[in-house]
Amino acid sequence: MKFLPDIETRKRFMKNTLPFLFGLAWMPVVGVIFLAIFAQPMAAIIGWPVTLVFSVLLTLFCTVVLLRFFRRIVHNLHQKS
C-alpha cells in the first residue's frame, strides 16, 4: 500500500479509523429504524421538519453510544486473551 508503507503505521491507522467507518456505514440503518418507529407519531404532534431534525440528532447520538459500547467490548475481550 503506497499510502501507508509501514506495517505498524497501517495497523494504527486501521485501529483508529475502522470504528468510524463502521459507524458511518451503520448510521443510515439506525436512522431508518428510528424513522420507522418514531416518525409518524412525532410528525402528527410537532410536524415533519422538527421530526427529521430530532431523528438526525437521535441517530448521531445512538451511533456514538453504540460505537463506544462496541469499542469497550472489544477492549475487554482483547485484555482477557
ROSE-4610 file (N, C-alpha, C; in Angstrom, 1 decimal, always signed):
// ROSE-4610
residu = [M/M/M/K/K/K/F/F/F/L/L/L/P/P/P/D/D/D/I/I/I/E/E/E/T/T/T/R/R/R/K/K/K/R/R/R/F/F/F/M/M/M/K/K/K/N/N/N/T/T/T/L/L/L/P/P/P/F/F/F/L/L/L/F/F/F/G/G/G/L/L/L/A/A/A/W/W/W/M/M/M/P/P/P/V/V/V/V/V/V/G/G/G/V/V/V/I/I/I/F/F/F/L/L/L/A/A/A/I/I/I/F/F/F/A/A/A/Q/Q/Q/P/P/P/M/M/M/A/A/A/A/A/A/I/I/I/I/I/I/G/G/G/W/W/W/P/P/P/V/V/V/T/T/T/L/L/L/V/V/V/F/F/F/S/S/S/V/V/V/L/L/L/L/L/L/T/T/T/L/L/L/F/F/F/C/C/C/T/T/T/V/V/V/V/V/V/L/L/L/L/L/L/R/R/R/F/F/F/F/F/F/R/R/R/R/R/R/I/I/I/V/V/V/H/H/H/N/N/N/L/L/L/H/H/H/Q/Q/Q/K/K/K/S/S/S]
num = [1/1/1/2/2/2/3/3/3/4/4/4/5/5/5/6/6/6/7/7/7/8/8/8/9/9/9/10/10/10/11/11/11/12/12/12/13/13/13/14/14/14/15/15/15/16/16/16/17/17/17/18/18/18/19/19/19/20/20/20/21/21/21/22/22/22/23/23/23/24/24/24/25/25/25/26/26/26/27/27/27/28/28/28/29/29/29/30/30/30/31/31/31/32/32/32/33/33/33/34/34/34/35/35/35/36/36/36/37/37/37/38/38/38/39/39/39/40/40/40/41/41/41/42/42/42/43/43/43/44/44/44/45/45/45/46/46/46/47/47/47/48/48/48/49/49/49/50/50/50/51/51/51/52/52/52/53/53/53/54/54/54/55/55/55/56/56/56/57/57/57/58/58/58/59/59/59/60/60/60/61/61/61/62/62/62/63/63/63/64/64/64/65/65/65/66/66/66/67/67/67/68/68/68/69/69/69/70/70/70/71/71/71/72/72/72/73/73/73/74/74/74/75/75/75/76/76/76/77/77/77/78/78/78/79/79/79/80/80/80/81/81/81]
x = [+0.8/+0.0/+0.9/+0.8/+1.6/+1.3/+0.1/-0.3/+0.3/+0.3/+0.9/+1.9/+3.1/+4.1/+4.5/+4.5/+5.0/+3.8/+4.1/+3.0/+2.5/+3.3/+2.8/+2.0/+2.3/+1.5/+0.2/+0.2/-1.1/-2.0/-1.4/-2.2/-2.8/-2.0/-2.5/-3.6/-3.4/-4.4/-5.7/-5.7/-6.9/-7.5/-6.8/-7.3/-8.1/-7.6/-8.3/-9.4/-9.3/-10.3/-11.4/-11.2/-12.3/-13.5/-13.5/-14.7/-15.6/-14.9/-15.6/-16.3/-15.6/-16.2/-17.3/-17.2/-18.3/-19.5/-19.3/-20.4/-21.0/-20.2/-20.7/-21.5/-21.1/-21.9/-23.2/-23.3/-24.5/-25.4/-25.0/-25.8/-27.1/-27.1/-28.4/-29.4/-28.8/-29.7/-30.4/-29.6/-30.1/-31.1/-30.8/-31.8/-33.1/-33.0/-34.3/-35.1/-34.4/-35.1/-35.8/-35.2/-35.8/-36.9/-36.8/-37.8/-39.1/-38.8/-39.9/-40.7/-40.0/-40.6/-41.3/-40.5/-41.0/-41.5/-41.4/-41.7/-43.2/-44.0/-45.4/-46.1/-45.9/-46.5/-45.9/-44.6/-44.0/-44.4/-44.5/-44.9/-46.3/-47.2/-48.6/-48.6/-47.6/-47.6/-46.9/-45.6/-44.8/-44.4/-44.8/-44.5/-43.3/-43.2/-42.2/-40.8/-40.6/-39.2/-38.6/-39.3/-38.8/-38.5/-39.4/-39.2/-38.0/-37.7/-36.5/-35.2/-35.2/-34.1/-33.9/-34.9/-34.8/-34.3/-34.8/-34.3/-32.9/-32.4/-30.9/-30.1/-30.5/-29.8/-29.8/-30.9/-31.0/-30.2/-30.1/-29.3/-27.8/-27.4/-26.0/-25.6/-26.5/-26.2/-26.2/-27.1/-27.1/-26.0/-25.6/-24.4/-23.1/-22.9/-21.8/-21.8/-23.0/-23.1/-22.8/-23.3/-23.1/-21.6/-21.0/-19.5/-18.7/-19.0/-18.3/-18.5/-19.8/-20.1/-19.3/-19.3/-18.6/-17.1/-16.5/-15.1/-14.7/-15.6/-15.4/-15.4/-16.4/-16.4/-15.2/-14.8/-13.5/-12.3/-12.3/-11.1/-11.1/-12.3/-12.4/-12.0/-12.5/-12.1/-10.7/-10.1/-8.6/-7.8/-8.2/-7.5/-7.6/-8.7/-8.9/-8.0/-7.7/-7.0/-5.5]
y = [-1.2/+0.0/+1.2/+2.1/+3.2/+4.3/+4.4/+5.4/+5.2/+3.9/+3.6/+2.4/+2.7/+1.6/+0.8/+1.4/+0.7/-0.1/-1.3/-2.1/-1.6/-1.1/-0.6/+0.7/+1.5/+2.7/+2.3/+1.3/+0.8/+0.2/-0.6/-1.1/+0.0/+1.0/+2.1/+2.9/+3.1/+3.8/+3.0/+1.7/+0.8/+0.8/+0.7/+0.6/+1.9/+3.0/+4.3/+4.6/+4.2/+4.6/+3.7/+2.4/+1.4/+1.6/+1.9/+2.1/+3.3/+4.4/+5.5/+5.1/+4.3/+3.8/+2.9/+2.1/+1.2/+2.0/+3.1/+3.9/+4.6/+5.1/+5.8/+4.9/+3.6/+2.6/+2.3/+2.2/+1.8/+2.9/+4.2/+5.3/+5.4/+5.1/+5.1/+4.1/+2.9/+1.8/+2.3/+2.8/+3.3/+4.4/+5.3/+6.4/+5.9/+4.9/+4.4/+3.7/+3.0/+2.3/+3.4/+4.4/+5.5/+6.2/+6.4/+7.0/+6.1/+4.8/+3.8/+3.7/+3.9/+3.7/+5.0/+6.1/+7.4/+8.4/+8.3/+9.5/+9.8/+8.8/+9.1/+9.7/+9.2/+9.8/+11.2/+11.4/+12.7/+13.7/+13.3/+14.3/+14.7/+13.9/+14.3/+15.4/+15.3/+16.2/+17.5/+17.4/+18.6/+18.9/+18.1/+18.5/+17.7/+17.6/+16.9/+17.5/+18.8/+19.3/+19.1/+19.3/+19.1/+17.6/+16.8/+15.3/+14.8/+15.3/+14.9/+15.4/+16.6/+17.1/+16.3/+16.0/+15.2/+13.8/+13.3/+11.9/+11.9/+12.9/+13.0/+13.1/+13.9/+14.1/+12.8/+12.1/+10.8/+9.8/+9.8/+8.8/+9.0/+10.3/+10.6/+10.2/+10.5/+10.2/+8.7/+7.9/+6.5/+5.8/+6.3/+5.7/+5.9/+7.1/+7.3/+6.4/+6.3/+5.4/+4.0/+3.5/+2.1/+1.9/+2.9/+2.7/+2.6/+3.5/+3.4/+2.1/+1.6/+0.3/-0.8/-0.9/-1.9/-1.9/-0.6/-0.5/-1.0/-0.8/-1.2/-2.8/-3.4/-4.8/-5.4/-4.8/-5.3/-5.2/-4.1/-3.8/-4.9/-5.2/-6.2/-7.5/-7.9/-9.2/-9.3/-8.2/-8.2/-8.4/-7.8/-7.9/-9.3/-10.0/-11.3/-12.3/-12.1/-13.1/-12.9]
z = [+0.0/+0.0/+0.0/-1.0/-1.1/-0.1/+0.3/+1.3/+2.7/+3.1/+4.4/+4.2/+3.9/+3.6/+4.8/+6.0/+7.2/+7.8/+8.2/+8.8/+10.1/+11.0/+12.2/+12.0/+11.1/+10.8/+10.3/+9.4/+8.8/+9.9/+10.8/+11.9/+12.8/+13.1/+13.9/+13.2/+11.9/+11.1/+11.1/+10.9/+10.9/+12.2/+13.3/+14.6/+15.0/+14.5/+14.8/+13.9/+12.6/+11.6/+11.3/+11.5/+11.2/+12.0/+13.3/+14.1/+13.5/+13.0/+12.5/+11.1/+10.3/+9.1/+9.4/+10.4/+10.8/+11.2/+12.0/+12.4/+11.2/+10.3/+9.1/+8.3/+8.2/+7.4/+8.0/+9.3/+10.0/+10.3/+10.2/+10.5/+9.7/+8.4/+7.7/+8.2/+8.6/+9.1/+10.4/+11.3/+12.6/+12.3/+11.4/+11.1/+10.5/+9.7/+9.1/+10.2/+11.1/+12.2/+13.1/+13.4/+14.2/+13.4/+12.2/+11.4/+11.3/+11.2/+11.1/+12.4/+13.5/+14.8/+15.3/+15.2/+15.8/+14.9/+13.6/+12.7/+12.7/+12.5/+12.3/+13.5/+14.7/+15.9/+16.2/+16.0/+16.3/+15.3/+14.0/+13.0/+13.2/+13.7/+14.0/+15.1/+16.0/+17.2/+16.9/+16.3/+16.2/+14.7/+13.8/+12.4/+11.8/+10.5/+9.9/+10.0/+9.8/+9.9/+11.2/+12.3/+13.6/+13.9/+13.3/+13.5/+12.8/+11.6/+10.9/+11.6/+12.1/+12.8/+14.1/+14.8/+16.0/+15.7/+14.6/+14.2/+13.8/+13.2/+12.8/+14.1/+15.0/+16.3/+17.1/+17.1/+17.8/+17.2/+15.8/+15.1/+15.4/+15.4/+15.7/+17.1/+18.0/+19.4/+19.6/+19.1/+19.3/+18.6/+17.4/+16.7/+17.6/+18.2/+19.0/+20.2/+20.8/+22.0/+21.7/+20.5/+20.1/+19.8/+19.1/+18.9/+20.1/+21.1/+22.4/+23.1/+23.0/+23.6/+23.0/+21.6/+20.9/+21.1/+21.2/+21.5/+22.9/+23.8/+25.2/+25.2/+24.5/+24.5/+23.8/+22.7/+22.0/+22.9/+23.6/+24.5/+25.7/+26.2/+27.3/+26.8/+25.6/+25.0/+24.7/+24.3/+23.9/+25.2/+26.3/+27.5/+28.1/+27.9/+28.5/+27.8/+26.5/+25.8/+25.9]
